[in-house]
């Protein structure tokens, strides 16, 4: 799993037991921003992949799949 995901989950669990420090709140917010941006990129690539599939553009679809794999850390 990605280090940002791990840290976000860790801070979310800690937050259930105590109030986060100012630095921890900042860190959690930065993680959320990163994860939100990453999810939007993934959704866009998945839509492009569908478009490539529907237009039978295999080269484009392979490029998109490589980008998806890279984004997901594979």
For each residue, the residues with C-beta under 8 A, 3 or more apart:
1: 5 6
2: 5 6 73
3: 6 7
4: 7 8 31 34 35
5: 1 2 8 9 31 35
6: 1 2 3 9 10
7: 3 4 10 11 27 31
8: 4 5 11 12 28 31 32 35
9: 5 6 12 13
10: 6 7 13 14
11: 7 8 14 15 20 24 27 28 31
12: 8 9 15 16 28
13: 9 10 16 17
14: 10 11 17 18 20 24
15: 11 12 18 19 20 28
16: 12 13
17: 13 14
18: 14 15
19: 15
20: 11 14 15 24 25 28
21: 24 25
22: 25 26
23: 26 27
24: 11 14 20 21 27 28
25: 20 21 22 28 29
26: 22 23 29 30
27: 7 11 23 24 30 31
28: 8 11 12 15 20 24 25 31 32
29: 25 26 32 33
30: 26 27 33 34
31: 4 5 7 8 11 27 28 34 35
32: 8 28 29 35 36
33: 29 30 36 37
34: 4 30 31 37 38
35: 4 5 8 31 32 38 39
36: 32 33 39 40
37: 33 34 40 41
38: 34 35 41 42 71
39: 35 36 42 43
40: 36 37 43 44
41: 37 38 44 45 71
42: 38 39 45 46 68 71 72
43: 39 40 46 47
44: 40 41 47 48
45: 41 42 48 49 64 67 68 71
46: 42 43 49 50 68
47: 43 44 50 51
48: 44 45 51 52 60 64
49: 45 46 52 53 61 64 65 68
50: 46 47 53 54
51: 47 48 54 55
52: 48 49 55 57 58 60 61 64
53: 49 50 56 61
54: 50 51
55: 51 52 60
56: 53
57: 52 60 61
58: 52 61 62
59: 62 63
60: 48 52 55 57 63 64
61: 49 52 53 57 58 64 65
62: 58 59 65 66
63: 59 60 66 67
64: 45 48 49 52 60 61 67 68
65: 49 61 62 68 69
66: 62 63 69 70
67: 45 63 64 70 71
68: 42 45 46 49 64 65 71 72
69: 65 66 72 74
70: 66 67 73 74
71: 38 41 42 45 67 68
72: 42 68 69
73: 2 70
74: 69 70
